[in-house]
Amino acid sequence: DFLCISLVNGFMQLRYNLGDKTVILQTFQQVHTEGNTWHTLRAGRVGNEGYLDLDGNNVTQEAAAGMSALDTHTDFFVGGVSSLNLVNPMATENEPMGFSGCIREILINDRELKLTASDPKAGANVGDCDGTACGYTVCKNNGTCRVEGSGFSCSCPQQWVGNTCEQSVYCSQNQCGSQALCIPQPHLFSYICVCALGWSGKYCDNKITFLTATFVGNSYIKYTDPHYSKRDLQHSRISLNFTSNQTDGLVFWMGKAEDEDNDFLALGIANGTLKIVVNLGERISVPLIYSKYPICCGRWHAVTIVQNHTCIKVYLDEDLILFEDIDPQRKYTALNYGGICYFGGFEIGKEVNTVTTGLFQQEFIGRIKDVVLFQDSKKIQLMKAEGYNIYNGDDGS
């Protein structure tokens, strides 16, 4: 498998192969190679349907039947490769050669790559394209950069301060405590503090401990499984107790939640009913819904989900409520979840509806406790994970 973006005879070209055939898309207009003209390029695919957009002019390849997942497991190269042997012959028009020009603001699945000297894994023969200390987006939030000697200064727009206009004026003298996030509230001419896991209070200055985690809607816990490398991913299991205060919400997401092709096992509530979704590969997400009685609100429920190859069993309050073989062909049988489990939602700035592509609509409001992975003898200590806006739910309030 491969995906390659290249400049061919003055035209931008996207080529990708998902395992069965090579798809080629090419722009209708040429790229300006004279002067300092910058171009905006967007390229990618949804399943096996590709798209290529140069400065707002879009080219789309209609999808035919075939593979829909990009499985590469290689390094990501920008501008060239360390060895031409790494380039698939079908990925280029002619003999592969390095790019000559300037590249900035690369976003992969909405995550920007840092094109600095220290962040990439390796590189060679790359220099500063701007030639000044200002560079690109040195000044944040639409600040204006000015070169001053060997350095720079930023002229900040209203409501932003700091050397690079990185801080809201409402947070410039905030009293938020340890590891807390300051969230500006311009309409109130103030701010609020979002507390890191283990802290509470208006300014996140009260240390707390808990066994039961309370989620209030803009909360999340991210747990990294220390035993992931030793897990049998063809036989996964998770169990927990939860109580919900609303009829919709993501209870947990077992998976990295970084890429559309990541495997995952998820549990949530949709319209007051229990919803389980499993993806073992190629984004074949199979929703399982149990609607015999409503889940909301206030009552504790015990849920256990067992994955045995492609067979999924779901237990609710010790009763087997769902038993489904999601792929009798056994094409994908392992839950490659990357050792990451989310509870209640995702990192601040990541919307549940967006990350789950509409499978779940919003964050969880309620309480979670007694989480056990696989056949472990001990419960997960949620207190020792990472997260924000989590409250002590041990007292039941």
N, C-alpha and C positions, 0 to 999 in steps of 0.2 A: 504494500500500500504506500501511496505517497500523495502529497499535495504541493504544487510548485507554482509560484507566481514569477513571471519573467517578462523582460522587454525583448520583443522580437521584431526586428525591422521597423522600429518606431511604434509598434502597437503593444499594448499590454495583453498578456496571455495568462490564463489560469488553466492548469492541467492537474487532474487528480485521478487516482485509481484506487478503488475500494476493495480490489481483489479479483474483479472479473473483467473489467474493461477500462480503457483510458478515455476520459472525457476532456475535450479541449474547448475552451471559450476564449474569444478574442474581441477586444474593443473595436468599435467602428472608426473612432477618431484616433489620430496619432498623438504621441506625447511630444511636447515641445522640448527639444534638446538644446536650444539656444537661450542665453540669458539666465535669469534667476526665477523662472516660472515654477511655482510649486503646484503639484497636482494632488488631489485627494483620491485615493483608491480604496474601494471596498470590495472584498472578494471572500467567497466561502461557499458553503453548501448547506442545504437542509435535507438530510437523508442523502439520496444520490442525485438530487437536483442542485446544480451549481448556479452561482450568480457572480457577475463581475461588473463593477460600476466605476467608471472613471469620470470624475468631476460631474457627477449627477446623471450621466448617460449609462443606462443599465442594459446588460446583456444577460439573459437567463437561458439555461439549458433545460428543456423539458425532461423530466425524469422518466426513464423506462424501468421496467422491472430489473431488479438486481440487488447487489449488496448495498447497505446503507450506513455502515460504520467505518471510520478511518482508524485502522489499527497499525501504528507505526513503531512506537517504543524506541524512538531515536532522538538524538539532539535536534534542536531547532536552529536552522542556519539563516542568517540575514546577510545579503549582499554577495555571498559566495560560500564555498565549502572548503574544508581543510584538505580534502583529497577528492579529485574528480571521480574516483572509484565509488564514492558514496552516492553519486547521482544516477538514478535510474535512467537508462537510455530513452525511455518513453516520456520522461519529464521535461524534455527540452526539444526545441525545433531542430537545432544543430548541435555541434559540439558545445558542451557547457563552458561558460566563461563568467568571470566575476563581474559584478555591477560597478559601474563608474558613475558617481553622482552623490546626491545627498538623500538621506532617509531620516524621518523623524516621526514621532508619535505613532508607534506600532502598538495596536491593540489586538490581543488574541482572546477571543471569547470575552470581550469587554474588560480585559485586564491588560494594563499598559506594561510593555517591556521597558525596563530602564536601560537606555543605551548609554551607559557610562563606562568608564575604564574598569571599574571594580565589580559591577554586577554580573556581566555575562560570564559564562564558564570559561571561554577562551576567545581569541580573536587575533587578527594580524592586519597590519597596513591600513588601519582606520584612524582618521584624524578628525579634528573639530571642523565641521562644515561652516559654522557661522563665523568663526575667526575672532570673536570677541568674548568677553566675560559674560555677556548677556545670554547668548545662545537662544534656546527656545523654551518658553514657559518657565523661565527662571522666576519671574514674578507671577504669583498665583492670583486667582480671582480677578483677571483682567487688569492687573497692575501693569504699569509702563516701565520698561527697563531702560536705564541710561548708563552708558559706559563712563567710568570714572577712573582714570589712570589704568592700573592693572586689574581693577575690580569693577563693581557695578553698584547702582542703587535703584530702588524701586519707588515709583510714585504710585501710591495706593488709592483706589477709588474709595468713596465714602463707605463707611461701616467696616473697613478692613485696615488692619495695622500689622506691624512686624517687618523684619528685614526683607521678606519676600511676599508681604501681604497675605500671610498664611493664617492670620488670626482675626476673628471677628472682634470688633470693638467691645461687644457685649461680654466677651470672654477674656478680655485683656487683663482684668484684675479679678478673675474668678476665685472663689474660695473652695473649689472642688478638691476633695482629698485624694488619697492614694490611688493612683491608676485610673481615676474617674475621668469620664469624658465630659467636656463642657459643650452643651448644645445651645447655640444662641437662639433667643426668642425675640426677633426684631419688633414684632407687633406689641410686645410688652416692654421693650427697651431693657431686657434682662436676659437671663439664661437659666438653664436647669442643669443639674449634675446627673449623669447616668453612671451608676456605681458598678465597679468591677466586682466579680464574684467574691463573696466574703465580706462585702462592705454594704452599709445601708445608711439612711439618714439624708436630710436635705443636702448636705455637703459631702456625703459618703465618708463620714469620719467615725462611724460606729462599726467596730469589728463584729461580725456575726459568724455563727456556725449553724449547720442544719443537716438533717438527714432527708427531710422532705423539702423539695424546691418548689417555690411558688413563682409562677410566670404571669406577667401582667399585660402581655400583648406586644411589647417591644423588647422582649427578653429572649435570651438564648443561652444554651450551654453547649460547648464543643468539647467532646471527649476524644482523646487519642488513645486507642487500644494498645497497650505496651506488648501484648502477646500476639499481635496481628500476624507476624511472620511465621508463627507456629500453628496458626489456625488451619483447620480443614475447611476450606471455603466452599466445599460441596455439601457441607452439613452445618448450616448456620442456625443460630438460635438466639432470640432475645426475649426477655420477659420483664414486665414492669407493672406497677400499679399507678393508676392515674384517676383524677377526678376533674371534670371540665366545668367551666362556668358559662360556656356558650356552645352553640350548635355547629360551629365551624372552627377548625384550627389544626395545625400540624403538630402532632404529639412528638414524633421522632422521625429522623431521616438517617438511615445507616448507609453512608456513602460520602464521597468527597465533595459533591455539590459544586464542582468547578467547571465541568465540561458536560456538554449535552450527551456524550456517550458513556459517562461514568455509570457503573453498576450501582444499584441502590435497592434498599428495602425500606419502605416507609409506612407509617401508621398515622392516621389522622381521623378527624371527624368532618363529615360533609352532610349538611342539612340534618344534623342530629343523629346520623347513623355512622357506624364504624366503617372506615375505608382503608384498605391495605393495597399498596401498589408495589410490584416487584419488577425490576429490570435486570436481567442477567447478561444482556448484550444486545447491541444494535438498536438500542432505544425501543425495544419491544416491551413497553410498559403495560403490564396486565393488572387492571384494577379489580380488586375483590371487595364486594360491598355486602355487609350484613345489616339488614334493615328490619329484623323481626321486632325489635323494640328500641326505643330511643336511648341514646347514651347520655345526653345532657339532662339534668345538671345537678351537681352536688354529690352524687353517689360515687363511691370508689369502685373501680373496676380493675380486675387482674387480667392482663393480656399476655399471651405467649404466642410467638410466631416461630415456626420451625420450617426451615428449608432443607429438603433432602433431594439433592440434584434439582430437578424441576418440579418436584412435588411440594406444595405449600400447605401446611396445617396451621390453623388459627384457633386458639383456645381463648374463650372469654369466660371469666369467672369459673374456670376449671371445666367448662363444657366445650367439646369440639364443635365449632360453629361453621368452619369452612375447611374443605379439603379439595384441593384443585391441582391438577397437573397442568402447568402453564405452557409446557412445550413437550408434547409426547415424542417429538422427533429428537429430543435431547441434544439440540444444537449447542446450547450454552448451559452449563450445569454448575458453575461456580459463581459465588457472590463476591466479586473482587471489589470490596467496598473501601479499600485503601486504609483501613484501620481508623476511620473517622466516623463518629456518631454525633449528630446534632439533636438537641432536645428543645422543643418549643419554637424554634425558628432558626435563622441564620445570622451571620455577622451583621452589625449595624450598617445599613446602606443596601443590603441585599433583601429584596422583597420576596416573600414566600411564593406569591403567585408567579413571579418571573423565574425564580430558580427552579421551581417544580413544573414549569411550563403549563400552569393552569391546573395541575392535578390537585393542588390544595390552594385555598384562596387567601388564608391569613394566618398570623401567628397564633400560638396556643395561649389561652387564658385558663389557668387552673393549676393543679399541683401534680407532681411526679415523684415517686419514690421507689425503692426496692428494685433497681435496675440490675439485671444479671445478663451477661453475654455468654453464649455457648453453654458449656457445662461447668462454668466456673463455680467454685464453692463460695466465693465472696461476692457481695454486691459492689457495684461501682460506687466509689466515693465521689459523688457529684461536686462536693466542695473543693476537690483537688483538680478539677478540670479548669477550663477557661470560659468566660462568659460575662454577661452584663445584665443588670437590672433584675437580678434574682433575689427573692425575699425568703425569709425563714417561714416554712409552712408547717413546722412541727407542732405548733399549738392549734392548728386547724382553722385559724382565722383567715 
